[in-house]
């Protein structure tokens, strides 16, 4: 009996869930029903099994040791389910056959607490898309898809439509933007003409990982980038994604224009080597163009 009492005190000291655990809020919805998160249900399961084990050790004097050991395993299983549901085989499910979300599910993954909330931040006036080659662009220009551009500069387009008395209020203006008429693209072009954007590719390991560009509207859904500026971003065209940010304040726009344009950052800030260096297909094309005994069609001449 003394051993059972000591064991009960140890369990109480280890599993004081009634006083130490913090339950997430329970919300009452229509019809008087209560809506709770999965963590609360898993906590309730741990507390219930722990209280049952405590009663077996303190109240019942003639409890078989096998029953106590079995209840201890149930407590451990409930704690394991709270930490990582499914670690012991079949995960715990609710009445609708939906798997309960444990602590590990809340933390891990792209939408987990670390990557979604702590490491990754969602900011306004920003977008992301895959980059493709745009050899016809200037070094300081990038091609932005119309769908992304109208979303990034929607506030500026709304102000332009209202200033030109083309819409009486914001609601009508948003309807015009959704219709995507010619006047919307004209105002968007006017807004973009003097407004640089910042392109960033993670990981941003040095200063050239984020640079400023002048926008040009393009069709499709990918960002067009000149191949000679890829070295600074350590990017290539095999599916890399880049983020675009719109500087809002005049100070940020001035800094982007005078310090961060790509054609102003042609040398490496560390060793001074050139960043805009021809590589891969560009070298092959230059070799073919400059070869003396080439055959076939080259530029606008035919060499038999």
N, C-alpha and C positions, 0 to 999 in steps of 0.2 A: 504493500500500500504506500509506503514511503517513497519507493522508487517511482510509482505512478504519479504521485503528487509532484515530485521534483521534475518529472518529465513534462507534466502539465504546465508547470511554471516556466520551463524553458520554452515550450511552444507559445505560451502567452507573450513572453518577452520577444520572441522572434516574429510573431504574426499579430501585431496589434493593429489590425486593419480598421477596427472600429474608430480608433482615435487618430491614426496617422494617414490613412489613405484619403485622397481627395477625389471625390466623385465629380464628374462633369455634369453640367446643369441638365435637368429634365424639363422638357417643354411640353405644355399641354396644348393639344391641337383641337380642331373642331370635333364635336361629339363627346368631349370629355376624355378622349384617349390621351395617353401619355406617350411621348416619343423620347427615347433615351439612346445614347450612343452604346456601341458594342462594349467599350471598356467598362461601363457600369455593370453590365451583365456578367462579364468575366470576374470583376471584383466581387460581385454578390455571390458568385459560385465559390470563390476562395473563402470568403467570410463564413458562408454556410457550412462548408466542409470543415473549416478550422474550429468552429463552435461545436460541431458534432464530435470532433476528436477530443476537444476539451471536456465535454460532458462525459465521454466514455472514460476519461482518465481520472476525473474528480468525483463524479456522482456514483457511477456503477463500480462497486468494489470487486465484483466477480466477473469482470469483463475478460474474455479469453485473449491471450496475447496475439493470436492470429487475427482476431477482429481489429485490435488496435493497430497492428501492422498494416492491415488492409486499408484502414481509414487513413493512416499516414501516407500511404501510396496515393490515395485519392486526393489528399491535400497537395502533395507534390505535383500530381498531374494537373490540378487546377492552377497552381502557380506557373507551371510550364506553359499551359494554354494561355494564361494572361500575358506572358512574355513573348511567346511565339506559338500561335495557334497552328496546329498541324505538325509540330515537331515530333509528336508521338504517334504518327500515323494519320488516321482519319481526323480532319479538323472538326471543331465544334461548330454546329449550325443552329440557326434559329428555326422557328416554326415554318418559315417560307423556304427552307432549304438553302439559306444564304449563309455563307461562312462568316463568322464573327471576325472583326478586325482587331488584332492584338497590338501590343506595343511595337513589335517588329514591323508590322504592316504600316503603322503610322509613320515610322521613321524611315524605312528603306524605300528605294525606288526613286524614279524621276519626280513623282508627286509627293514624296515623303517630306518630313519636316526639315531635314538637312538640305537636300538639293532644291526644294521648292521655296522654302522660307529663309533659310540661313545663307546658303551659298548662292542661289540664284534669285535675282530681284527682277520683278516686273515693273517697268517704268512706262509712263505715258510718252507719246510722240516717238515711238520706236517700233521697228519691225524686223523681220528676219526672213531670209530666203536663200536659196542656192545660187551660187555665182556661176556664170558662164562667160566665155570669152567674147570680148567686144573689140576687135582689132581696129575698127574704124573710129573709135573714140579717141579723144585727146587724153593725155596723161592725167589731167586734173578733172576729167569728167567720168561719170558713171551712169549707166542706164538703169532707171528705176521703173518697174512695172506700173502701169496706170492704176491698177487695183490697190497697190501699196501706197502710191503717191497721193491718191485722193483721200485715203484714210489718214495718212500722216498730216496732211495740210488741210484737213476738213475745216478746222476752226478759221484758218486764214481765208479759205474760199467762202465760208459763210459771211465773214466780215466784208469781203469784196462784193458779194452779191447785194448785201444790204446797203453798202455805201453807194453803189451804182443804181439803187432804187429798183432792182430787178426782183426783189422779194420783200414783203412787208415785215416778216418776222422769221424767227429761227425755224419754226415748223415748216413753213413753205419753202424755206431755203434748203432744208434737209430733203424735202421731196424732190426739189430740182436736182440736188446732187445724186439722189438715187436714180433719177431718170437719165443722168449723165448726158445732158445735151451739149451742143457745141460751145455755148457760152461758159459752161462749167470748165471745160478744158482750156478755154482762152484765159479765164481768170487764174486757173491753176498754173498755166505757163507763165503768166505775169508774176505770180507769187514766187515761183521757183527760180525766176531769173536772177534774183539777187540774194537768194537764201541758200547757203551751203549746207551740206549734211555731213555727218561723221560716219564712216564705215569702220567697223571693228570686227576682228576675228579672234576668238579665244583659242588658246591662251594668249593674253596680251603680255608678252615677255619683255618687250622693249618699246621705245617711244614710237616706232613706226608701226606698231600693232593697231593703232587707231589714227586715221588720216581723214582729211576733209576733201570733199569732191563737189563739183557743180553738177546739178541734176539734168538729165535728159530723159524724157518719157520714151519708153519702149513698149512694144507689145510682148505678150507672154507673161510669165509669172516668176522669172528668174532675174537676178541683178546682173547686169552686164558690166564687166570690168576689163580694163586694158591689161594685156598679159605682162607688160613691163613693170607694173606696180605690184605684182603678186609676191615678189621676193621679200618685200618689207613685211607683208602679212604672213609669210611662210605658207601661202595658199597655192592650191592648184585646182584644176577644173575636173576633179573626179568625184564631185558631190559635196564639196566643202560648202558650209553655210556661213554667212556673214550677217551681222546685225547693223541696222541703219538707225541713227539717232538724229533728231532735229534739234539743234541748239536754238533756244528761245530768246534769251536776253541779248541785247546789243553787244555786251561785252563778250559773250561766248561766240557770237557770230564774227566779231572783229578778230578774236583770237584764232578762229578757224580760218579766216581769210588770209591773215598775215603770217601765221606760223604753221598751219597744219595742212595746207594744200599739198597734194602729192608731188607736184612739179617743183615744190620748194624743199623737198626732202629726198634728193637724189643720191645722197651719200650716207653711208652707214655712220650713225653717231658714235660707234665704238672704235672702228678701225679705219674709217674714212674711205672704204671701198665703194664703188658705184653700186647702187641698188638696181638701176634700170639696165639690166644686162640681158642680151638675147640668149635664149636657151632653146633646146629641143627643136620643135618644128620651125622656129624662126631661123635657126642656124642652117637647117637643111634647105629652106627656101632661099636664103642668101647664097648658099653654095651653088645651088642650081642657077640662080640668076647671074652669078659672076663666073660660072664655068665657061672656059673659052671654046670648047668643042662640044657644046650641048646640042642635042637634037630635039626636034618636036616644036610645039608651040610654046613660046615664052614671051610674056607681056603681050605685045601686039605684033610680034614678028614670028615667022615660021622658018625654022632652020632644018633643011632636009638632011 
